[in-house]
Amino acid sequence: MQGMSLKPLPEDIQDEADLEEIITTPSEAVVEYMSSVEGDLVILGIGGKIGSHVGIMARKAFDLAGKQQQRVFGVSRFSDPDKRQELEAAGVDTIACDLLEAKEVEKLPAARNVIFMAGRKFGTQDRSDLTWAVNTIAPALAAEQYAGSKMMAFSTGCVYDLVPVSQMGATEEHATAPLGEYSNSAVGREQVFSYYSRKNNSPTCLFRLNYAVDLRYGVLRDIGDNVRAGEEIDLGMGHVNVIWQGDAVQRALLCLDVCDVPAVPINITGPETAAVEYIARRFAELLETEVRLTGTPAQTALLSNAARSFELFGYPQISLETMISWTAKWISQGGRSLNKPTHFETRDGTY
Ligand SMILES: NC(=O)c1ccc[n+]([C@@H]2O[C@H](COP(=O)([O-])OP(=O)(O)OC[C@H]3O[C@@H](n4cnc5c(N)ncnc54)[C@H](OP(=O)(O)O)[C@@H]3O)[C@@H](O)[C@H]2O)c1
């Protein structure tokens, strides 16, 4: 019953309040697991697209498990002040901190459980130095500050190269062979955490996520928007892996239990090697429009095989079909976009 939700799923998602509720409601498995977690949880880099969902779900799960006294801290610079308010309103204790400043990191509260989410991807061409700093120096400072604590570190499926689509994606045993500056820095992030895991005996997990789907951003929103706008869909990167953001967030919390010494990598995504052409055609049907396709699907794509995570946690609760139909309805009703395209179609690692 890993994926069992505490609430039935709706056919449509009406508004952002609904969407937030669906994404942040913990499954029974998450509440049960969080009831066994000792000590506080600190989430570093909580201010991005996924962070607040992790913080709010963790708070709800602790509360439902009767662990109101265990705190959830959310740390970021809070470039978006609304995120801070939203987190505070949900019972997450926020701390403004630049994770690149050692003197600020030293003041962070102790916690036995850490989820590291800070990262930089877009804008790497202009400031590759900053990307490397955020993705390697911030992890080093955090790993020292939280020596001995559990460290569940967000990583990415971009640590792998393109693999043949017939192979069901790279498993965790596949050698890392990153394409481009960002992906190289992401391998750097993993290596820094792996080094400190051994040095400080910190149980660590490297959470190799591939394309989380929220209705406001993600690969499906990108494809759906382009279909609706009548733009050509380039089939070059012909296959993708996606996972519902709520499922990814649940797995992030459950992966605190995967942390070990030396650091353990785990692929986190959905079960399908999903074809971009299929997704585009499905959007066209649901949005009652024509689809314009160009290019030919390559024999390789950025794909990871998350079989190990399915063995541990079961399949994600939200299917690809539900994600596509929720996204199509969201687009039809003018639902907000974060305007942060994934650039999933990139084949050379230049995001
Ligand atoms: N979303 C996906 O589908 C996906 C896929 C693969 C991997 N990932 C990885 O998962 C992690 C979380 O994803 P996300 O989509 O939420 O990323 P995101 O939107 O880029 O958020 C990361 C957040 O880190 C914070 N941060 C950056 N530099 C910081 C600093 N110096 N000090 C403190 N905070 C800092 C920023 O918030 P502030 O501006 O408030 O500081 C930023 O919003 C990232 O590391 C990403 O690499 C995500």
The ligand as a Tripos MOL2 file, in Angstrom:
@<TRIPOS>MOLECULE
LIG
   48    52     1     0     0
SMALL
NO_CHARGES

@<TRIPOS>ATOM
      1 N1         12.3280   19.8480  -10.9670 N.am      1 LIG1
      2 C1         12.8070   18.7750  -11.5890 C.2       1 LIG1
      3 O1         12.1000   18.1420  -12.3840 O.2       1 LIG1
      4 C2         14.2010   18.2860  -11.2780 C.ar      1 LIG1
      5 C3         14.7150   17.2770  -12.0920 C.ar      1 LIG1
      6 C4         15.9810   16.7960  -11.8050 C.ar      1 LIG1
      7 C5         16.6930   17.2920  -10.7300 C.ar      1 LIG1
      8 N2         16.1690   18.2860   -9.9630 N.ar      1 LIG1
      9 C6         16.9870   18.7670   -8.8330 C.3       1 LIG1
     10 O2         16.1920   18.8400   -7.6800 O.3       1 LIG1
     11 C7         16.5230   19.9870   -6.8920 C.3       1 LIG1
     12 C8         15.2550   20.7600   -6.5950 C.3       1 LIG1
     13 O3         14.5910   20.9920   -7.8190 O.3       1 LIG1
     14 P1         13.8160   22.3400   -8.0970 P.3       1 LIG1
     15 O4         13.1590   22.1440   -9.4020 O.co2     1 LIG1
     16 O5         13.0180   22.7430   -6.9020 O.co2     1 LIG1
     17 O6         15.0550   23.3390   -8.2880 O.3       1 LIG1
     18 P2         15.0050   24.9310   -8.3270 P.3       1 LIG1
     19 O7         13.6540   25.4060   -8.7060 O.co2     1 LIG1
     20 O8         16.1760   25.3560   -9.1260 O.co2     1 LIG1
     21 O9         15.2320   25.3130   -6.7970 O.3       1 LIG1
     22 C9         16.4580   25.2670   -6.1590 C.3       1 LIG1
     23 C10        16.4450   26.3670   -5.1200 C.3       1 LIG1
     24 O10        17.7120   26.3700   -4.4430 O.3       1 LIG1
     25 C11        17.8200   27.6240   -3.8160 C.3       1 LIG1
     26 N3         19.2150   28.0570   -3.8430 N.ar      1 LIG1
     27 C12        20.0250   28.1920   -4.9110 C.ar      1 LIG1
     28 N4         21.2000   28.7340   -4.5190 N.ar      1 LIG1
     29 C13        21.1140   28.9380   -3.1890 C.ar      1 LIG1
     30 C14        21.9880   29.4970   -2.2200 C.ar      1 LIG1
     31 N5         23.1940   29.9580   -2.5590 N.pl3     1 LIG1
     32 N6         21.5670   29.5600   -0.9460 N.ar      1 LIG1
     33 C15        20.3480   29.1160   -0.5960 C.ar      1 LIG1
     34 N7         19.4700   28.5810   -1.4630 N.ar      1 LIG1
     35 C16        19.8580   28.5060   -2.7470 C.ar      1 LIG1
     36 C17        17.0020   28.6300   -4.6410 C.3       1 LIG1
     37 O11        16.0120   29.2510   -3.8250 O.3       1 LIG1
     38 P3         16.2840   30.7510   -3.2760 P.3       1 LIG1
     39 O12        16.3830   31.6350   -4.4810 O.co2     1 LIG1
     40 O13        15.1100   31.0410   -2.4100 O.co2     1 LIG1
     41 O14        17.5620   30.7010   -2.4940 O.co2     1 LIG1
     42 C18        16.3610   27.7690   -5.7160 C.3       1 LIG1
     43 O15        15.0430   28.1620   -5.9980 O.3       1 LIG1
     44 C19        17.5420   20.7820   -7.7030 C.3       1 LIG1
     45 O16        18.7920   20.6230   -7.1240 O.3       1 LIG1
     46 C20        17.5290   20.1500   -9.0840 C.3       1 LIG1
     47 O17        18.8520   20.0300   -9.5950 O.3       1 LIG1
     48 C21        14.9430   18.7810  -10.2150 C.ar      1 LIG1
@<TRIPOS>BOND
     1     1     2 1
     2     2     3 2
     3     2     4 1
     4     4     5 ar
     5     4    48 ar
     6     5     6 ar
     7     6     7 ar
     8     7     8 ar
     9     8     9 1
    10     8    48 ar
    11     9    10 1
    12     9    46 1
    13    10    11 1
    14    11    12 1
    15    11    44 1
    16    12    13 1
    17    13    14 1
    18    14    15 2
    19    14    16 1
    20    14    17 1
    21    17    18 1
    22    18    19 2
    23    18    20 1
    24    18    21 1
    25    21    22 1
    26    22    23 1
    27    23    24 1
    28    23    42 1
    29    24    25 1
    30    25    26 1
    31    25    36 1
    32    26    27 ar
    33    26    35 ar
    34    27    28 ar
    35    28    29 ar
    36    29    30 ar
    37    29    35 ar
    38    30    31 1
    39    30    32 ar
    40    32    33 ar
    41    33    34 ar
    42    34    35 ar
    43    36    37 1
    44    36    42 1
    45    37    38 1
    46    38    39 2
    47    38    40 1
    48    38    41 1
    49    42    43 1
    50    44    45 1
    51    44    46 1
    52    46    47 1
@<TRIPOS>SUBSTRUCTURE
     1 LIG1         1 GROUP 0 **** ****
